[in-house]
Amino acid sequence: MTETSSGLPRKSSAIFGILHIWETFGNFRKMVGNVFATFEQVLEKFRKYSESGRKYSENRQKRGHQYVYIINRTLHVTSKV
């Protein structure tokens, strides 16, 4: 192995290539992790959105039933008069 002017051995191109590939793979893993984290956040927001929509629909349906009950009761009472 050859030495640099500072007396330290120089990295061979094979070792440098392996380290570069390993560093690139590490960066790729971080990028994939970030993509999954973002996807998880999107899914969580969609879950909350759909849950609130479901609750809104249930409440609207309950209110509709209440109005129908009130109208039927009113019609029933007025028909007796």
C-alpha angles and dihedrals in degrees: 000000000000124000129229123232089268091059095249118127115255118238114250116239091246093057091044090051092051092048091048091050090047091050091047090049090051091051089048091052090051091049092049089047090053091049091051092047091052091047089050090053091050091050091049092051091048090050091051091046093050091045092053090047090052092050091048090051092049092049092047090051091050091050090050091053090049091054092048090050092049092047092047092047091048092049090047093051094046093048090059092056 
